[in-house]
Amino acid sequence: MNKLNTLERAVGYQFKDISLLELALTHRSRGSKNYERLEFLGDSVLGFVVADWLYNKYPELAEGKLSRMRSTLVRRETLAKVARNLNLSKFLILGEGELKSGGFNRESILADAVESIIGALYLDSGFEQALEFIQVNFQCHFESISPESTYKDPKSRLQEAMQKRGFRLPSYEIVETSGEQHSQLFTVECSLLDVAISSKATATSRRAAEQEAASSVLDIFYDQLNQNRKAQN
């Protein structure tokens, strides 16, 4: 089984035209034949799906709040988390410069690749397949968002969620630093001691890594809550 077959299994779909998936993973640093057009298409499909879901989920909200919630769901950080859940960094096709600078772990590239894959799914099999991918991979983000949550950063929201339930506050620890001094990467682990949840994130600053790790932990926490509710019903 080659690498693309492995990715197809993670995505949950076997491409009729495998070259579309390969193109969706090809960064512009490799040349003019890259994922930018697919990214453009996937961005539009994702934006529509999210807007449609929010419109039906929150019929009482005005356009302004709906727009802010949509921005949260389609922002770079959210897309990068989806990419990491799919282990997309292992499949990216990058130019030599991006490989040397750690582009395989750069949020912007990971986010672009997710949108590109959505575009590739749309072209290969139509809207329903792209919709299924979004519903599966963005479900925890859909379920954890609320009109109030979009005004606060992930660390603040995670802290409030813990305080609300009488749990200990999250802990943050730098577990690794890498790269040259002018382009360092920080890997931070965020942990919840009372519910045994932790997640690591890597970014170009400690603060950004903490925020991303907190956001991931928050998604896992709410996902577990939802699973527990379903099991009790």
Buried (B, 14 or more C-beta within 10 A) or exposed (E): EEEBEEBBEBBEBEBEEBEBBBBBBBBBBBEEEBBBEBBEBBBBBBBBBBBEBBEEEBEEBEEEBBBEBBEBBBEBBBBBBBBBBBEBBEBBBBBEEBBEBBBBBBBEBBBBBBBBBBBBBBBBBEEEBBBBBBEEBBEBBBEBBEBEBBEEBBBEBBBEBBEEEEBEEBEBEEEEEEEEEEEEBBBBBBBBEEBEBBBBBBBBEBEBBBBBBBBBBBBBBBBBBBEEEEEEE
